[in-house]
């Protein structure tokens, strides 16, 4: 799998988080909020195939072993790590409504046809015609973090030996990566601005999607320029939008 199968951008200025192409319900067994504190595969995709000259290392957003294995290890040893309560381990940042990010084409991983960025349903868009993408988040958007200081204390507690982490048998944590930040949202919109006008078939596709999702996910085309489409997600679900990772070996 390539990074573009999972992510559409790693947004500069937003903690360099990996933004999912297809957000997941936070309760998803495939890996929603349970990715926080989990070990995932530290994957590398190469230009022109496995033997290509260079590529990108990224966290594959799927559980590699027991979900939240690192978080559970911190919880089990929180007093020894100098953390008064388990409730203090995950730190949460609630964002004000209308926080916005803009991503220019140069910062998009996608360069061809793919799923609409950050949309939890299937809808095809041509990234080669992308001018920029804007995401605007509403009430309920939050970032949850396991501080690197806590992770470093766990690393020191085990003397840097990842094999001592309970449940790690068969997994070389030091060669994989740990999800330590996630961004979730209940209400948000994504605006895709194209360098060219959208075709009549695209407008028909929008109408079909609006009918299928009955206001829970709403598509709106700028009928003046026909180069701008806004999708609003407010279907009552909370979605995992982005995540970030850190390597065990960087916790020295």
Secondary structure by P-SEA (a helix, b strand, c coil): cccccccccccccccbbbbbccccccccccccccccccccccccccccccccccbbbbbccccccccaaaaaaaaacccccccccccccbbbbbbcccccccccccccccccccccccccbbbbbbcccccbbbbbbccccbbbbccaaaaaaaaaaaccccccccccccccccccccccbbbbbccbbbbbbbcccccaaaaaaaaaaaaaacccbbbbcccccccbbbbbbccccccccccccccccccc
